[in-house]
Amino acid sequence: MNAFPDAAAKIYDDNIVRLVPGYALALELMAAILAVQLSGPCRILVPGCGTGAEILAIANSLPEASFVAVEPSAGMLDLARQRIAAAGLSERVEFVSGYLDDVGERGRFDAATVSLVLHFLPDDGAKQAFLSGVAQRLAANAPLLLLDAPSVAFDESALRQWLLTQHGPGVPPPDAVIKRMQTLWHRATPERIAELLARTGFAEQATFFQTLGYVGTSARMRLRSVD
Ligand SMILES: C[S@@+](CC[C@H](N)C(=O)[O-])C[C@H]1O[C@@H](n2cnc3c(N)ncnc32)[C@H](O)[C@@H]1O
């Protein structure tokens, strides 16, 4: 089900800033949007929390927020626990080792962030089932912040290669990173992502971030998922 290998955690934080131009800004904008839309005690669902980046970015802007962090890779989840403990946030974060189905009955959430997860799921029903799983766990009107890697209308390999090389020798090397993108990612068109969001009950879709190969979309839970 697309969980990262445990060893990926060791290199993830260094690699992600090479791979997503403006990644820190995307997280900062997520924090700003949620700070404007939510207030007081609130609960935020973070499926695919990885090493905890979204939580670390959002927690200070919403001091009364608590989080349920869901992650199938034990290595990534371990590092998230360590980073969140080091930031003094452990009491505000519940960790779920596994997938959305493992969240169990925890009531409706006031918001969700899905950062860099959806493009790992094939568009064979898995993307829709994942978004539907998020939708079913959200309160009416709750915001969803999605950072995704949709398909692009040109071959970006050379540009990627150049950018990755500028950041010094990376592990894995740029060629391997690009090969992984070409073989393991399931990039849908922006129109298809919009359609999937609408089908699973998300309205008011708006772009809050865009960079080479990545788009940040905000939306609100309007309807109960019908799928
Ligand atoms: C690229 S990382 C993103 C981590 C973090 N959200 C971020 O923005 O840095 C993708 C994460 O999603 C996890 N993942 C993959 N498939 C998943 C699924 N179906 N449900 C939840 N998490 C999943 C992977 O194990 C990995 O840790």
The ligand as a Gaussian input file, in Angstrom:
#p B3LYP/6-31G(d) Opt

LIG

0 1
 C        6.619000      11.922000       0.596000
 S        6.175000      11.382000       2.189000
 C        5.293000      12.796000       2.809000
 C        5.504000      13.003000       4.279000
 C        4.948000      14.323000       4.837000
 N        3.513000      14.375000       4.706000
 C        5.581000      15.498000       4.175000
 O        4.917000      16.323000       3.569000
 O        6.823000      15.631000       4.300000
 C        4.828000      10.256000       1.866000
 C        4.447000       9.450000       3.091000
 O        3.167000       8.850000       2.875000
 C        3.201000       7.538000       3.407000
 N        2.129000       6.780000       2.727000
 C        2.194000       6.108000       1.563000
 N        1.004000       5.566000       1.252000
 C        0.152000       5.941000       2.257000
 C       -1.243000       5.708000       2.513000
 N       -2.000000       4.994000       1.669000
 N       -1.779000       6.226000       3.641000
 C       -1.024000       6.963000       4.480000
 N        0.303000       7.216000       4.292000
 C        0.872000       6.715000       3.187000
 C        4.611000       7.053000       3.156000
 O        4.993000       5.983000       4.002000
 C        5.424000       8.318000       3.396000
 O        5.878000       8.429000       4.718000

